[in-house]
């Protein structure tokens, strides 16, 4: 029987606040006397039923992280959970605009997250890099202000830049300038597209934001010409099958087009997105792919290698990670 926890994995699409363990959030809420109305269900897990309620729950939960120092415990907890699932390297989205941090608080948050990452790497051997994101539904003006703050902060583990939030709001062209600013500063680019909107959303992200990876991108399957473009340009897709099923993009994993995208020649990677909200983990994702789509050891090795090739990390770390993957083969 396959031990899915033991397979070495690389995860490229996970949100720091969205991966916060419910117990940690409850403890921080109690310490700060914050009442989180309707956030938890009867079992003590996050309660959300669709994308709109998920976004609302996400922003409600983030209230407990108003003090930047809390990010050390959060980062360490998230990385510990990933390491327990066999993740050896991860790229984590940070979303300070959703928390309305001013510049000093953003720097304090980064320092706390760095300290948590240092502790997790020393204790569990997991390496991570950060991808700060703007929140689409907060609008282009907020995005521009956030980017200016990001660019003045110490770089630390930050390697990429992206956009998350409600894909149904605004248009990628509205965020072209913030993306250009980050690209000119040396940040690698990704953006959420093709999750709750269709192929045109993906095409617009490619054309206006000039991203080199796509967060989700799964609905490209609806447009053969777009799939051909993704294959030609070898744009990696940060697929999150469990998230897509939990939020109703697809009714079940059997209906998810991961196999069609893979068969067409798309570069695919697999991640969890916001695991406590969707009751999944990287080991769960692998187990489900095995059970439903017949993924075997060689398939998982190819997933990890594709994710490593798509990672935004520096060359020295990439070499070290490749040696770890080769040693486990």
N, C-alpha and C positions, 0 to 999 in steps of 0.2 A: 504493500500500500504506500502510495506517494506521501511523503512528508512535505506538504506545501509550505510549511513554515521555514523549512531548511533551505529552500531554493533561493539563491542570491538574486535580489531584485533591485531595480533602479526605478524610482518613482519621480515623475516630472510634474504632476498636477495635483497639488494638495494645498488647501487653504489653512493657514495657521490657526486663525480664530475658529474656522469651521471644523477643525480637527480637535478642538478642546474637549477633553473628557467631561461628561456631564457632572461627575463628582467634583471635579476641580471648579467648575462654574458655580455649583451650589455652595461650595465652601467659600469662594470669594464673594459671592452674593451675601452670604450670612455675615462675613466679616465686615462688609461695607454697608450692611443694612439696606440692600437693594432688593426690592420685590420684583421678581421676574414673572409677570402675569402671563399665564398660559404657555410658558415655555416648555414645561415638562408634561409628559403623559403620566398615567397612573403607575407605570412601571419605573418612572424616574428617568426616562429617556427623552430626547428632544421630540417635540410634537410638531410635525408639519405634514401636509398632505399633498401639496403641489408646489410649483416653483414660486408663486407669489407668497404663499405662507412660509415657504422655506426662507426666502429673502427677509421677510419680516422677523422670523425667529432668529435668523443669523444676526441681524442688527440689534435685536433685543438682548441676545446673549452677550454681544460684544460690550455691553454697558459695564460688565464686571472688570473689563480691562482698561478702564479709564486711567488707572495709575500705571504708568509705563513699567514700573518695577515688576508688575505681575507677569510680564512677558518672559522673564527668566524661567519661572515655574512652568508656564505654558509651553515654551519651546522645548524644554527638557522633557516634559510629559509626552508631547507629540512625537519627538524623536525616539524616546524609549519605546513607545508603542510600535513605531515603524520598525525599529531594530528587532523587536520581538517577532515581527512578521518577515524577517529575512531581508529587509531593505538595507543595502550597504551605502547607498547614496540617494539623496532626495533634493529636489528643488521646491521650495516652499513659498507660496504667495503670501505677502504681507499687504494689508490694506489699511494703512493709516488714514486715508481720506474718509473712510467710513466712521472713524472714531473722532474726527475733528481735532486731531492733535495739532497744537501749534509747533513751531520749529524746535524749540528746546525740548518739548515733550517727545517729538519724533526722534530726536537724537538719543534721548534717554531710553526710549523704547528699543531702538536699534542696539544700543549698548547692552540692554538686558537680554534681548534675543541672542546676541552674540555670546554672552556669558552662558546662557542656557545651551547653546550649540556646542560651546567649548566643553561644558560638563558632560553632555551626552556623548560627544565624540571620545572623550577620555574614558568614559564608563562603558560604552557599548560599541565603540568603533565605527559608528555611523557618521558619514560626512554629509554636510548639507551646504547648499548655497541658497540665497534669498532672491526672490523676484518681487519687488514692490509693484503694486498694481493700483491703477486709478479705478474708480467705480463708475461705470457707464451711466447709470441712472442719476448720478449726482451732477452730471452735466459737464460741458467742456471748460467752463470758467474754473470750476473747482479742480478739474484735471490739470489745467495750466498752473494754478497756484501750487498744487501738490508736487508737480514735477520740479518747480523751482526750488522747493524745500528739499526734495530728494537729491537734487544735484549739488546742493551745498553741504550735504551730510557726508560723514566718513563712508567710504565705499565698503569696507569690511567684506562680508560675504555676499554682498549684492552683485549679481552678475547680469541679470536680465531685467526686463520691464514688460508689463502687460496691462491688460484691461479686463476686469471682471464686471459682475453686476448684471442688470436686466438688459438683455440683448434687444429687447423690443423698444427700448428708448434711444432716441437720438440716432445718428448715422455715423459710421466710422470716419467719414470725411471731417466731422466736427472735432475729431481728436488727432488729426494729422499733425498739427504743430507739436503737441506734447510728445508724440512718438518720434518725430524728427529730432527734437531736442535730445531725447534720451539716446537715440541712435548715434547722433553726432558726439555724444559724450562716451561712447564705447559700450553701451548696454545692448545686449541681444534682445530681440523682440518676439513676443508672443501675444495672442489675444484670444479671448473666448469668442467663438463664432460658430454658427451651425449647430447649435444645441436646441434652442427654442425658436429660432428663425431658420429659414431654409438656405439653399445654395447661394442666393444673392447676398446674404449676410457674409458668407465666407469669401465670396469674390470681392466684396467691398473691403473687407479687412486686408486682403492681399493687395488690392489696388491702391488703397488710400493709406494704409498703415505700414505696408511693406514688411509684414511680419515674416519670420523664418520658421515659426511653428504655429500650430493652431490648437487652442484649447477646445477640446471636443472635436468640432469639424465633422461630426458623424453624418450630418444630413447632406453632405456632399454626394452621398450615394444616390440622391434623387436627380442628379444631373450628370450624365455620362461625360459630357465635355469638361465639366469641372473636375471630375475624378481623373480624367486624362491629364489635365493641367497639374494636379497635385502629384501625379506619378512623374510627369515630365520634369517638374521642378523639385521633386523629392522633398516636399513639404511634410515634415513629421506631424502626425495627428496624436494629440494627447487624449486618447480615448478613455472614457470612464464608464464602462458598461453598467456597473451596479448603480451608479448615480443616475444614468439615463433611464433605467428601469424603475428606480424608486420614485423619480419625478414624473414618470408617465410619458416620456418621450417614446418609449417602446413598451409593449405590454409584458414582455419577458425577455430573457436572454436569448432564447431561440430566435426571436424576431429581430434581434440587434444585428446590424449589418457588418459587424467586425470581420466576418469571414469573406463577405463580398469585397470589402475594401482591401483586405489582405490579398485576396485572389487577383484583384485588379493591379496589384503592384504598389499600393500605397504604403508609405512608411508608417507603421502603427506602433504605438506604445500603449501601456495600460497603467492606469492610476486609479485612486479611490475618490478624489475630489474632496468630500467632507464626510469622512467615514462614520463618526458617531451619529450624524443625521440620517445616514442611509444604511446603517447597521451592516457595514462591510469592512473589510480589511484587505490588504494586498494578498494575504494567504487565501481569503475567501474568493477574491477575484480569480486567482489561479485555479482554485478548486472548481469554481463554476465553469471556467473555460474548459477545464478537463472533462467535466461531467457532461456539459451541453454540446461543446464543439470539438471534443476529442483532442485537445491540446496535450502534447506529451513533452518529455524532457527537452527534446531538440527545439520544439516550438517556444518553450519558455526561455531557453538560451538565446534564441533569436530575438525575442522581445527585449531581453535585458541588453543585448548588444545594440539593438536599434535605439533604445533609450539612451545608452551611453553615447552613441554617435550623435544623438540629437541634443545632448546635455550642453548647458551653457558654461560648464566649468572650465578652468584653465588646463592647458595641455599636460602639465605635470600630474595633476590629480587624475586626469583621464587615463594616463598610462598606468597609474597605480590601480585604478578601478578595473582596467582591462586585465591586469595580472590577477586580480582577485576572481574575476569571472572565469578566466582561463584555468585557474587553479581548482575551481569548483566543477569544471566540465568533466 
